[in-house]
Amino acid sequence: MNSSSSTRRKFLKAAGGIAVGLPFLESLAPRRASAAAGESRFVVVFTPNGTDNFMEFMPQGTGANFTLGRETAPVLPFKSKLLALSGVNMASAEGGGGDQHGVGMGNMLTAKAFANTINVNDSEGAIGFADSISIDQEIANGIGAGSPFKSLEFGVQTTVRMGSHPFSRMSYSGPQLPVSPEDSPLAAYNRLFGGIPSTPGMPGMLDENLKRRHSVIDYVIKEFERVNATVSADDKVRLDQHLSMLRNVEVRLQASATGGPVSCDQAAAYMPISDYNLHENFPAVGKQQSDLLVLALSCGLTRVASLQYSYARSEELLGWISTADCGGCGGPITEIHHTLSHLQGGEAKAGALMSTINRWYAEQVAYLLGRMDAVNEGGATLLDNSLAYWCSEVSYAATHQFDNIRAFLFGTAGGKVRSGQHLAFNGDPHNRLYVTLLNAMGVPATTFGDPAFSSGGALPGILV
């Protein structure tokens, strides 16, 4: 038995099998450490209601010489790790009856048309749950079996209006089997690190599991130092970075549970979240869920995760967004997101506000990407070793258009995707994009969703 494997066994025994709270460490890895460090992950990020200005959202120029408009400029720091696609159509959604946002949500990750009246008929129009597995769950089936969680779904107020509804469900484990995102950061944390059921903590009460987890981490650190005093310098950096991130998340969640910050220096930085579904807590919940998603990936708890902001046809009133640099806005946001998306045809103010909303969502995506890119996995970052897909249920919101969908990919899945470029396609169905994603993640496939739209297999120019 080689010494690194022996040391790892001793550490796992000493730590009581709870080393899932640690990142990849080359000092404790077997000889194939480089393969483990570069293990690819897949992430889906959803933001609602598409765009009303392709010029401000879609990149201009092709190849490496592309620029980003105002709506997507916040992700510019990750340009070299971005593969932007245009001209990709959600062909499977065309002609679907019922509310078009619901049709788009059902087709967005499944790429397959479905019967629109099978489950739900309400004031929003007849629309049912999707009738096929979603791309994230298909990838999870292919690569997630060895992880503690085959996939993890994080949400930001996805059920505040309609509960478990086709508008609020984008992931499917099979036909008419939606996968519900977890909207509570505290419940998500408990599920990941506490070994207890995913149930929300009571508002205003400090969750005892957070205290217990805090002491567990202290124990793991002490055992790590005792068992392996010769940890490499690079591993010390990784461990310090990882534990700082974990402590940071704990501080935020403790602030949430107690209804206030746990120390004075946290007061300015973090908003206490006594109710994760309270409207004004939307931005803070998004940050916490992003932090937890990154922790889950870096801890090796899962290789597939998603982050869903709101729901299809989102009716959030995003009044906290600053309009100071919004040319033509003429004031703060006073209309709900969905209404603004349809106030076109001379409504210059509405168009400017829609662009400002999309820019804010791009800032949230950039926050997640930054957290992923800050995780050092030995020669590459977590973002480098991932493929993050940013999508929406419609492309052009004012007319519920499904052509030229949002398809931004970040990272390279460990060197398997050609990033740092914009590729323009000519109406290729997004089924072919999903075949490409499956292949990038090491899952053999020639079709996905509706086979009629998968002809040709993977899209060209993407895979290395």
BELURHU-V388834 format. One record per helix or strand. SS is the DSSP state (a for helix, b for strand). FROM is the first residue (numbers start at 0). TO is the last residue. If there is no record, write none. Layout:
BEGIN
ss:SS from:FROM to:TO
ss:SS from:FROM to:TO
END
This chain:
BEGIN
ss:a from:2 to:13
ss:a from:18 to:20
ss:a from:25 to:27
ss:a from:32 to:36
ss:b from:40 to:45
ss:b from:50 to:50
ss:a from:53 to:56
ss:b from:59 to:59
ss:b from:62 to:62
ss:b from:66 to:66
ss:a from:72 to:80
ss:b from:81 to:88
ss:a from:90 to:92
ss:a from:99 to:107
ss:b from:119 to:119
ss:b from:126 to:126
ss:a from:134 to:142
ss:b from:151 to:155
ss:a from:165 to:167
ss:b from:170 to:173
ss:b from:176 to:178
ss:b from:181 to:181
ss:a from:184 to:193
ss:a from:207 to:226
ss:a from:232 to:257
ss:a from:263 to:265
ss:a from:278 to:297
ss:b from:303 to:308
ss:a from:336 to:341
ss:a from:347 to:372
ss:b from:375 to:375
ss:b from:380 to:380
ss:b from:385 to:390
ss:b from:395 to:395
ss:a from:396 to:398
ss:b from:406 to:409
ss:b from:416 to:416
ss:b from:420 to:428
ss:a from:429 to:439
ss:a from:450 to:452
ss:b from:462 to:462
END
